[in-house]
């Protein structure tokens, strides 16, 4: 695809993709706040115990198919049908395995309630495997308008069901009901919007190609998954439901912005960088530009989250969740780093370097596991600190090896972000000064004032220093509006 065609496609797709991601995250965020007021940490903890294993199974359910559908330049119906039947077989097989393992999972956590929860989630798991191909095809075609409507309907219905069940006293079953409704509606609507239907044929050659592409990708994702969730497993096993419920709620404030970045930026960046993979200079220019635009929003978001953590938890979740505050502060620093590193994974995949990505994952994951295991000696907060230290250490190899693909040094990457980091530091000092002056003020009013003040200071410094990321973002938005007019 030519560069001008890529740009036109980006501008025409970005608006709907942004609305798609924003609507899903906003609905789930509001739903999460309401449910946090209606439920107790133990309810979230029970579901978090099962979610650790279900999340790992999700990697094998997809087996890199989504990335393969988006990354490949040409696809025919036979290849797509082969990929679809592969997801059906793997999804069904894993669902049966989960059913078989349900009693063992409950015994591991010493929580009998988990048996029925695992059984129901296993059925949901199989149903969700049927959505992989249609969802990936819509992303490949950048049909984010359709995805927006699907997500809006499914997530609104799921959130409404969860809140109704929670109000009726169903406890953790309300969280399970939300998952079922969301999966069911996504399944129905995705296939309704998609004109393609699978054929009852498979290609051995297509399976081999898929294995060559996906095996290192899935291997790397599997290792990364356990590095990211080893902390959850250890906390759930050794400290119980309340501890994992609190830890998971704190971590959710990290994942909300990060998932938004992966969703809004990653889903656009992957097909775009994939189409430009033969032009190294253009890939590098786009990658650095996208990284700057991400940092423009993520840096102030995460440092602001660190400063406002106490007030934020009190205002949104209530006093019963105040134990989340120190964990949230640690995760805010993790998020600042991860927000600009997350795009390296997209670049690896877009350039077809899944084998290199797997090797890098082996290195970074080993360091991550060591840091978390050491942190276990200091309890839940020690594990969180281990995660932060691992994130800092793993920054260098991720950027270094991605840089080798596009002729970019680690110094180039740092210089690309220096202006935005400086502006964020100035904003943080301004917020801390204002916070000390307003210490005795009503917490709701103080939270509002500090949020507005931080935003104004940051925007002022960006304008004074004429930071190019701001101009690029404004130009992008203008072109987006023009293209949609």
C-alpha positions as CSV (number, residue, x, y, z in Angstrom):
1,X,0.0,0.0,0.0
2,X,1.4,3.5,-0.9
3,X,2.2,6.0,1.8
4,X,-0.6,8.4,0.7
5,X,-3.1,5.5,0.8
6,X,-2.0,4.5,4.2
7,X,-2.4,8.1,5.5
8,X,-5.9,8.4,4.1
9,X,-6.9,5.0,5.6
10,X,-5.5,6.1,9.0
11,X,-7.4,9.4,9.1
12,X,-10.6,7.8,8.0
13,X,-10.3,5.0,10.6
14,X,-8.9,6.7,13.6
15,X,-12.0,8.5,14.7
16,X,-14.2,5.4,14.9
17,X,-11.4,3.4,16.5
18,X,-11.0,6.1,19.1
19,X,-14.8,6.1,19.8
20,X,-14.7,2.3,19.9
21,X,-11.9,2.1,22.5
22,X,-13.2,5.1,24.5
23,X,-16.7,3.8,24.7
24,X,-15.6,0.3,25.9
25,X,-13.2,1.7,28.5
26,X,-15.6,4.4,29.7
27,X,-18.5,1.9,30.2
28,X,-16.3,-0.6,32.0
29,X,-14.7,2.1,34.1
30,X,-18.0,3.5,35.3
31,X,-19.3,0.0,35.8
32,X,-16.2,-0.9,37.8
33,X,-16.7,2.1,40.1
34,X,-20.4,1.3,40.7
35,X,-19.6,-2.4,41.3
36,X,-16.8,-1.4,43.7
37,X,-19.4,0.5,45.7
38,X,-21.8,-2.5,45.7
39,X,-19.4,-5.4,46.2
40,X,-16.5,-6.1,48.5
41,X,-12.8,-6.8,47.7
42,X,-13.3,-10.5,48.3
43,X,-15.9,-10.6,45.4
44,X,-13.3,-9.2,43.0
45,X,-10.7,-11.5,44.5
46,X,-12.6,-14.7,43.8
47,X,-13.0,-13.7,40.1
48,X,-9.3,-12.6,39.9
49,X,-8.2,-16.1,41.0
50,X,-9.9,-17.7,38.0
51,X,-9.0,-14.8,35.6
52,X,-5.3,-15.6,36.0
53,X,-5.7,-19.0,34.4
54,X,-8.4,-18.1,31.9
55,X,-6.2,-15.2,30.7
56,X,-3.3,-17.6,30.1
57,X,-5.6,-19.9,28.1
58,X,-6.7,-16.9,26.0
59,X,-3.2,-16.8,24.4
60,X,-3.5,-20.4,23.1
61,X,-7.1,-19.9,22.0
62,X,-6.0,-17.1,19.6
63,X,-2.6,-18.7,18.9
64,X,-1.5,-15.6,17.1
65,X,-4.3,-15.9,14.6
66,X,-5.5,-12.3,15.1
67,X,-2.0,-10.9,14.5
68,X,-1.5,-13.2,11.5
69,X,-4.8,-12.0,9.9
70,X,-3.9,-8.4,10.3
71,X,-0.2,-8.7,9.4
72,X,-0.5,-10.7,6.2
73,X,-0.7,-8.7,3.0
74,X,-2.9,-11.2,1.2
75,X,-5.6,-13.5,2.5
76,X,-7.9,-15.9,0.6
77,X,-11.0,-17.6,1.8
78,X,-9.3,-21.0,2.2
79,X,-6.6,-19.5,4.5
80,X,-9.2,-17.7,6.6
81,X,-11.3,-20.9,6.9
82,X,-8.3,-22.8,8.0
83,X,-7.5,-20.2,10.7
84,X,-11.1,-20.2,11.8
85,X,-11.3,-24.0,12.3
86,X,-7.9,-23.9,14.1
87,X,-9.4,-21.4,16.6
88,X,-12.5,-23.6,17.0
89,X,-10.5,-26.7,17.7
90,X,-8.1,-25.0,20.1
91,X,-10.9,-23.1,21.9
92,X,-12.9,-26.3,22.3
93,X,-9.9,-28.3,23.5
94,X,-8.9,-25.7,26.1
95,X,-12.5,-25.4,27.3
96,X,-12.7,-29.1,27.9
97,X,-9.3,-29.0,29.7
98,X,-10.6,-26.2,32.0
99,X,-13.6,-28.3,32.9
100,X,-11.4,-31.2,33.8
101,X,-9.1,-29.0,35.9
102,X,-11.8,-27.2,37.7
103,X,-11.5,-29.2,41.0
104,X,-7.7,-29.0,40.9
105,X,-7.9,-25.2,40.5
106,X,-10.2,-24.9,43.5
107,X,-7.9,-27.1,45.5
108,X,-4.9,-25.0,44.6
109,X,-6.5,-21.9,46.0
110,X,-8.4,-23.9,48.8
111,X,-11.6,-22.2,47.6
112,X,-14.5,-24.7,46.7
113,X,-16.6,-21.9,45.1
114,X,-14.2,-21.8,42.2
115,X,-15.4,-25.2,40.7
116,X,-18.7,-23.8,39.3
117,X,-17.1,-20.5,38.3
118,X,-14.5,-22.3,36.2
119,X,-17.1,-24.5,34.6
120,X,-19.2,-21.6,33.5
121,X,-16.1,-19.6,32.3
122,X,-14.9,-22.6,30.3
123,X,-18.2,-22.6,28.3
124,X,-17.8,-18.8,27.8
125,X,-14.2,-19.4,26.7
126,X,-15.3,-21.7,23.8
127,X,-18.0,-19.2,22.7
128,X,-15.5,-16.4,22.7
129,X,-13.1,-18.4,20.4
130,X,-15.8,-18.1,17.7
131,X,-15.3,-14.3,17.6
132,X,-11.6,-14.3,16.9
133,X,-11.6,-14.4,13.1
134,X,-14.5,-11.9,12.5
135,X,-13.0,-9.5,15.0
136,X,-9.5,-9.7,13.4
137,X,-11.0,-9.3,9.9
138,X,-12.8,-6.1,10.9
139,X,-9.5,-4.7,12.4
140,X,-7.6,-5.7,9.2
141,X,-10.1,-3.8,7.1
142,X,-10.0,-0.9,9.7
143,X,-13.8,-1.2,10.0
144,X,-13.8,0.5,13.4
145,X,-17.3,2.0,12.8
146,X,-18.8,-1.5,12.9
147,X,-16.6,-2.4,15.9
148,X,-17.8,0.7,17.7
149,X,-21.5,-0.2,17.4
150,X,-20.9,-3.8,18.4
151,X,-18.9,-2.8,21.5
152,X,-21.4,-0.1,22.5
153,X,-24.3,-2.5,22.4
154,X,-22.5,-5.4,24.0
155,X,-20.8,-3.5,26.8
156,X,-23.8,-1.4,27.8
157,X,-25.9,-4.5,28.1
158,X,-23.2,-6.4,30.0
159,X,-22.6,-3.5,32.4
160,X,-26.4,-3.1,33.0
161,X,-26.7,-6.8,33.8
162,X,-23.8,-6.7,36.2
163,X,-25.1,-3.7,38.1
164,X,-28.6,-5.1,38.3
165,X,-27.3,-8.4,39.7
166,X,-25.1,-6.6,42.2
167,X,-28.0,-4.5,43.4
168,X,-30.0,-7.7,43.8
169,X,-27.3,-9.2,46.1
170,X,-25.7,-11.7,43.7
171,X,-22.1,-10.7,44.8
172,X,-19.4,-12.1,42.6
173,X,-22.0,-13.7,40.3
174,X,-22.7,-10.3,38.9
175,X,-19.1,-10.1,37.6
176,X,-19.7,-13.5,35.9
177,X,-23.0,-12.3,34.4
178,X,-21.2,-9.4,32.8
179,X,-18.7,-11.6,31.1
180,X,-21.4,-13.9,29.7
181,X,-23.6,-11.1,28.3
182,X,-20.6,-9.4,26.7
183,X,-19.4,-12.5,25.0
184,X,-22.8,-13.6,23.8
185,X,-23.6,-10.2,22.2
186,X,-20.2,-9.9,20.6
187,X,-20.6,-13.3,19.1
188,X,-24.0,-12.5,17.7
189,X,-23.2,-9.0,16.4
190,X,-19.8,-9.8,14.9
191,X,-21.1,-12.5,12.7
192,X,-24.1,-10.4,11.8
193,X,-21.9,-7.5,10.5
194,X,-19.4,-9.8,8.7
195,X,-20.4,-11.1,5.2
196,X,-17.7,-13.8,5.1
197,X,-18.5,-17.4,6.2
198,X,-16.0,-20.2,6.7
199,X,-15.7,-23.1,4.3
200,X,-15.6,-26.7,5.4
201,X,-12.0,-27.0,4.1
202,X,-8.6,-26.6,5.5
203,X,-5.1,-26.0,4.0
204,X,-2.1,-27.9,5.5
205,X,0.2,-25.3,3.9
206,X,-1.8,-22.5,5.6
207,X,-1.5,-24.3,9.0
208,X,2.3,-24.6,8.5
209,X,2.6,-20.9,7.7
210,X,0.4,-20.0,10.7
211,X,2.6,-22.2,12.9
212,X,5.8,-20.6,11.6
213,X,4.5,-17.1,12.3
214,X,2.6,-17.8,15.5
215,X,4.7,-20.3,17.5
216,X,7.4,-17.8,18.5
217,X,4.8,-15.1,19.0
218,X,2.7,-17.3,21.3
219,X,5.8,-18.5,23.1
220,X,6.8,-15.0,23.9
221,X,3.3,-14.0,24.9
222,X,3.1,-17.0,27.2
223,X,6.3,-16.1,29.0
224,X,5.3,-12.4,29.2
225,X,1.9,-13.4,30.5
226,X,3.3,-15.3,33.5
227,X,5.7,-12.5,34.2
228,X,2.8,-10.1,34.2
229,X,0.5,-12.4,36.2
230,X,3.0,-14.3,38.4
231,X,2.4,-11.5,41.0
232,X,-1.4,-12.2,40.9
233,X,-0.9,-16.0,41.3
234,X,1.5,-15.6,44.3
235,X,-0.8,-13.1,46.0
236,X,-3.9,-15.2,45.5
237,X,-2.1,-18.3,46.7
238,X,-0.4,-16.9,49.7
239,X,-2.4,-13.9,50.8
240,X,-6.0,-14.7,49.9
241,X,-9.0,-13.2,48.2
242,X,-9.0,-9.8,49.9
243,X,-5.3,-9.2,49.1
244,X,-5.7,-10.1,45.4
245,X,-8.9,-8.1,45.2
246,X,-7.1,-5.0,46.4
247,X,-4.1,-5.6,44.3
248,X,-6.2,-6.2,41.2
249,X,-8.2,-3.0,41.7
250,X,-4.9,-1.0,42.0
251,X,-3.6,-2.7,38.9
252,X,-6.8,-1.9,37.0
253,X,-5.9,1.8,37.2
254,X,-2.7,0.9,35.4
255,X,-4.3,-1.2,32.7
256,X,-7.1,1.2,31.8
257,X,-4.7,3.7,30.2
258,X,-2.4,1.0,28.8
259,X,-5.2,-1.0,27.2
260,X,-6.5,2.2,25.7
261,X,-3.1,2.9,24.2
262,X,-2.8,-0.7,22.9
263,X,-6.4,-0.4,21.5
264,X,-6.5,3.0,20.0
265,X,-2.8,3.3,18.8
266,X,-1.8,-0.4,18.5
267,X,-4.7,-1.4,16.3
268,X,-4.0,1.4,13.9
269,X,-0.2,1.1,14.1
270,X,-0.1,-2.6,13.4
271,X,-1.8,-2.6,10.0
272,X,-0.1,0.7,9.1
273,X,3.5,-0.4,10.0
274,X,2.8,-3.8,8.4
275,X,2.0,-2.1,5.1
276,X,5.1,0.0,5.3
277,X,7.4,-2.9,6.4
278,X,9.6,-2.6,3.2
279,X,10.4,1.0,3.9
280,X,12.7,1.1,7.0
281,X,12.9,4.9,7.1
282,X,9.2,5.5,7.0
283,X,8.6,2.8,9.7
284,X,11.2,4.5,12.0
285,X,9.6,8.0,11.4
286,X,6.1,6.7,12.1
287,X,7.2,4.7,15.1
288,X,9.0,7.7,16.8
289,X,6.1,10.0,15.9
290,X,3.5,7.6,17.4
291,X,5.6,7.1,20.5
292,X,5.7,10.9,21.0
293,X,2.0,11.2,20.6
294,X,1.4,8.4,23.1
295,X,3.8,10.0,25.7
296,X,2.1,13.4,25.2
297,X,-1.0,11.9,27.0
298,X,0.4,9.0,29.0
299,X,3.2,10.9,30.9
300,X,1.0,13.4,32.6
301,X,-1.8,10.8,33.1
302,X,0.4,8.5,35.1
303,X,2.4,11.1,37.1
304,X,-0.9,12.8,37.8
305,X,-2.3,9.5,39.0
306,X,0.6,9.1,41.4
307,X,0.0,12.6,42.9
308,X,-3.8,12.2,43.1
309,X,-3.9,8.6,44.2
310,X,-5.2,9.2,47.7
311,X,-7.9,11.6,46.7
312,X,-8.8,9.5,43.6
313,X,-9.4,6.3,45.5
314,X,-11.5,8.1,48.2
315,X,-13.6,9.9,45.7
316,X,-14.2,7.0,43.2
317,X,-14.2,3.9,45.3
318,X,-14.7,4.9,48.9
319,X,-12.9,4.5,52.2
320,X,-13.1,0.7,52.1
321,X,-10.6,0.7,49.3
322,X,-7.9,3.0,50.8
323,X,-5.4,0.2,51.1
324,X,-5.1,0.4,47.3
325,X,-3.3,3.8,47.5
326,X,0.3,2.7,48.0
327,X,0.0,0.0,45.4
328,X,-1.6,2.5,42.9
329,X,1.4,4.9,43.4
330,X,3.9,2.1,42.5
331,X,1.8,1.1,39.5
332,X,1.6,4.7,38.3
333,X,5.4,4.7,37.8
334,X,5.2,1.3,36.1
335,X,2.5,2.7,33.7
336,X,4.6,5.7,32.8
337,X,7.4,3.4,31.5
338,X,5.2,0.7,30.0
339,X,3.1,3.2,28.0
340,X,6.0,4.1,25.7
341,X,7.4,0.5,25.6
342,X,4.2,-1.2,24.6
343,X,4.6,-0.1,21.0
344,X,7.8,-2.1,20.7
345,X,5.7,-5.3,20.6
346,X,3.6,-3.9,17.8
347,X,6.7,-3.1,15.8
348,X,8.2,-6.6,16.2
349,X,5.0,-8.1,14.9
350,X,4.5,-5.6,12.1
351,X,8.0,-6.4,10.7
352,X,7.4,-10.2,11.0
353,X,10.1,-10.5,13.7
354,X,8.2,-12.7,16.0
355,X,11.2,-15.0,16.5
356,X,13.3,-12.0,17.7
357,X,10.4,-10.9,19.9
358,X,10.4,-14.4,21.5
359,X,14.1,-14.2,22.3
360,X,13.7,-10.7,23.8
361,X,10.8,-12.0,25.9
362,X,13.0,-14.8,27.3
363,X,15.5,-12.3,28.5
364,X,13.1,-9.7,29.9
365,X,10.8,-12.4,31.5
366,X,13.7,-14.0,33.4
367,X,14.5,-10.7,35.0
368,X,10.9,-10.0,35.7
369,X,10.3,-13.3,37.4
370,X,13.4,-12.9,39.6
371,X,12.3,-9.4,40.7
372,X,8.8,-10.6,41.6
373,X,10.1,-13.6,43.6
374,X,12.5,-11.5,45.5
375,X,9.7,-8.9,46.2
376,X,7.5,-11.7,47.7
377,X,9.6,-11.6,50.8
378,X,8.2,-8.1,51.6
379,X,4.5,-9.0,51.0
380,X,2.1,-7.5,48.5
381,X,3.8,-4.1,48.3
382,X,7.2,-5.9,47.8
383,X,5.8,-7.7,44.8
384,X,4.6,-4.4,43.3
385,X,8.1,-2.9,43.8
386,X,9.6,-5.9,42.1
387,X,7.3,-5.3,39.1
388,X,8.5,-1.7,38.9
389,X,12.1,-2.6,39.1
390,X,11.7,-5.3,36.4
391,X,9.9,-2.7,34.2
392,X,12.8,-0.3,34.5
393,X,15.5,-3.0,33.8
394,X,13.6,-4.4,30.8
395,X,13.2,-1.0,29.1
396,X,16.7,-1.2,27.6
397,X,16.6,-4.5,25.8
398,X,13.1,-3.9,24.4
399,X,14.1,-0.6,22.8
400,X,17.6,-1.8,21.8
401,X,16.4,-4.8,19.8
402,X,13.5,-3.0,18.2
403,X,15.9,-0.3,17.2
404,X,18.0,-2.8,15.3
405,X,15.0,-3.5,13.0
406,X,14.6,0.2,12.0
407,X,18.1,1.7,12.5
408,X,17.2,3.5,15.7
409,X,19.5,3.8,18.7
410,X,18.4,3.8,22.4
411,X,19.6,7.4,22.5
412,X,17.4,8.4,19.6
413,X,14.4,6.9,21.5
414,X,15.3,8.9,24.7
415,X,15.8,12.2,22.9
416,X,12.5,11.7,21.2
417,X,10.8,11.8,24.6
418,X,12.9,14.3,26.5
419,X,10.7,17.4,26.0
420,X,7.6,15.6,27.1
421,X,9.2,14.3,30.2
422,X,10.4,17.8,31.1
423,X,6.9,19.2,30.7
424,X,5.5,16.4,32.9
425,X,8.0,17.1,35.7
426,X,7.1,20.8,35.7
427,X,3.4,19.9,35.9
428,X,4.1,17.5,38.8
429,X,5.9,20.2,40.8
430,X,3.0,22.6,40.2
431,X,0.5,20.0,41.4
432,X,2.5,19.1,44.5
433,X,2.8,22.8,45.5
434,X,-0.9,23.3,45.0
435,X,-1.7,20.1,46.9
436,X,0.3,21.3,50.0
437,X,-1.6,24.7,49.9
438,X,-5.0,22.9,49.7
439,X,-4.3,20.3,52.3
440,X,-7.2,21.3,54.6
441,X,-9.7,21.7,51.8
442,X,-12.7,19.4,51.2
443,X,-11.3,16.3,49.4
444,X,-13.8,16.4,46.5
445,X,-13.1,20.1,45.8
446,X,-9.4,19.6,46.2
447,X,-9.4,16.6,43.7
448,X,-11.2,18.7,41.1
449,X,-8.9,21.7,41.5
450,X,-5.7,19.7,41.4
451,X,-6.9,17.9,38.3
452,X,-7.7,21.1,36.4
453,X,-4.5,22.8,37.7
454,X,-2.3,20.0,36.5
455,X,-3.9,20.0,33.1
456,X,-3.5,23.8,32.7
457,X,0.1,23.8,33.8
458,X,1.0,21.0,31.4
459,X,-0.7,22.6,28.5
460,X,1.0,26.0,29.3
461,X,4.5,24.4,29.4
462,X,3.8,22.5,26.1
463,X,2.8,25.8,24.4
464,X,5.7,27.8,25.8
465,X,8.3,25.2,24.8
466,X,6.6,24.6,21.5
467,X,6.8,20.8,21.9
468,X,6.4,19.2,18.5
469,X,4.3,16.4,19.8
470,X,1.5,18.8,20.6
471,X,1.6,20.3,17.1
472,X,1.7,16.9,15.5
473,X,-1.3,15.8,17.6
474,X,-3.3,18.9,16.8
475,X,-2.4,18.5,13.1
476,X,-3.5,14.9,13.2
477,X,-6.8,15.8,14.8
478,X,-7.4,18.6,12.2
479,X,-6.7,16.2,9.3
480,X,-9.0,13.6,11.1
481,X,-11.8,16.1,11.3
482,X,-11.3,17.2,7.7
483,X,-11.3,13.7,6.4
484,X,-14.5,12.9,8.2
485,X,-16.2,16.1,7.1
